[in-house]
């Protein structure tokens, strides 16, 4: 989950209007806010479910860009009360509290809590549960997480090859532009790539300014 800075302010009468969809594509960079897949196959999600929060049904701030797979897998009780509330990536910088790392050998996503905050601890813990469900299939009957992890693995392999190329070549200018693009929050699974940089002192010195 990456920090999303909303800039659009669409005029609309209903949450599924074209104006809403077009604005969400821009604000969320066509990325599912949960799994970080860049996709055209998305749905407009009510962060706080419309069944429980009718007054937010047509509030743009409550509408999120989510892929069809995650919208099916995400627990239906999410954000229905204070015990099962997900961190809002439009308000909170998730990387301060949660770390994502692909364990390539076991092909699972390691999700860890790296900081606490008294007013956010419940949300942090529940967000981790939701991400475990999406990335690792914990508590879900869906097997789409396997394809998702394979896609992340392929993305990470490609990214590491670019890092290796950068370290070996003398002509760094061209490859550094490719790496910058990979680290941009608009790219698929950028959180995973950014943690690769943060976990390596040498890479951090080289690329900190891009993350």
N, C-alpha and C positions, 0 to 999 in steps of 0.2 A: 504494500500500500504506500503510495506516494502522496505528498502534500499537494492538494489541488487548490489553486488560487482562482476562484471564480471571477471572471471579468465580464461575462455576458449578462445582459439584463433584458431578456426577451419579453415582448408583449404577446400575451396569449390568453385564451379563454378557458382552455382545458389542458391538463398535464400532458396529454398525448398529441398535442398540436405539433405540426411540422417545425414551428419556430423553436419549440422546446428541444426537440431532437437535434436540430441543427446547432443550437447553442451548447447542448451537452457534449456534442462531438468536439466542439472547439475547447470548452473548458476542461474536459477530461482527456483531451488528445486522443480520442477514440480508444481509450484504454479502460477496460473493466477495472473499477476501483478496488476490487477484491483480489483477483488473481493477476492483474496487470497484463493480460493479453490484449494486444491491439487487435480489435475486431470490428467488423461492420455488422456482425450479427449480435445486436445488443437490444436491450429493453430498457424502458424508463422505470426505474425503481423508486418507490417511496421509502426513503431511509427510515422514517417513522411510519409504520404501516397505516394505510388509509383507513383500515377497519377500526383502528384504535385512535387515530388522530385525524378526524374528518376536517378539522380546521386547517390542516396542513396539506390537504389533497392537491391544491393547485398553487402551492408556494414553491417557487423555483429553487429556493435554498434546500428544500426537502427532496428534490429530484436528483437522482444519481444515474450515471452511465454504468450499466452492468451487463456482462455477457449472459447469454441465455443459459449456459451451463451453471454458472454461479447462482443465478436467480432461482434455479431449481434446487440446487444443493444447499444453499444457505438455510439455516434453521428458520422455520416459520415463526418461531417465537422471538426471533432477534428484534431488538428495539421495541418490544411491547411493554417492558417495564424496566426499572433501574437495575434489576438483577441480570438482565441479558442484553445490555446495551453495548453496541460496537463503537469503537473510537471513530469519531467523525473526521475523515481525512481532509475535509475542507476547513476544519477548525484547528486540528492538531497535527503536529509533525510526528508521524508515527515512528520514524526511525530513532527518535529519542528514547523510545520505550520498548520497541520490538525489533529483533534482529532476524533476518531470513538468510539461510545458507543452504545450498544444495549439497547434500552428502552424495557424491557421485558413485561411490562404491556400493552403497546400499540403495541408491536412487530414491532417497526420501528427502523431504524438505525439513531441515531443523529450524524450529521456531522457538526463540528464547526471549524471555523478559530481561531487559538490560537496565531498567531503571524503574523506580517506583514514584508514585505521586498519590498522596492520600485521597485526593478528590477523583483520581482516575483509575485506581487499582482494580476495581471491579470491571471497568470497561476494558482495561488492558488484558486481564485474565480471560474475559469472554471473547475478546477479539482473537486471542491466541487459539481458543477452542474452535472458533469459526474458521480460522486459517488452517488449522489441523484437519478439519473436515474437508476443506476445499483442496488443499495440496496433497494430503496423505490419506484421505478417505475415512478418517476416524469418525465413526458414528454415522456413516453414510453407506447406502447400498449402491450408489453410483460408482462406476469404474472409470469415469472420465478423468479422474485425478492421475491415472497412469499415463494417459496421453499428454496431460498437462505437464507432468514431470519430465517426460521424454522431450517435450518441446523446450522446456527450460534447460535441460541438459544440453541439447543441441545448441541453444543460444549461448550458454556458458562456454562450451567448447570453442565455438567460433570467436567469442570475445577473448578468451585466453590466447588463442592463436594470434590475434591482433596485438595483444600485450607482448607476446614473445617476439613478434616481428618488430615491434617498436624497440625492444631492448637490443636487438641484433643489428638493426639497420642504422646506417649513418644518415640516411635521408628520412628524418623523423617527421618532417612537416606534413607530408601526405597522410601518413598513418595516424598521426595525432588527431587529425580532423575526423577520421573514422572513429577513433576512440571517444572523442568528445561527443559525437553523435550517439554512440552506444550508451554513454553515461547520462545523456539528456533524459529528463523524467518522461519525455514523450515516447521513448523507445520501450519496446516490450521488456518486461522483467528487469527494469533498470535498478530496482532495489537490490536484487541479487548481485548485479555487476558492481554497484557502488560499494557493497559490503566487501567484495573482493579487494577493492582499492583500500578501504579503511583497515582491513586486516593485515595489510602489508606495508611496513614503514617506508620502504623504497618507493612503492607505487603511490603511497599517500603524498610523499614529497613531490612526485611528478604530476599527480593529477588531482590533488586536493581542491584546487581552484575551480575544477569542473564539476565538483559534486557539492 
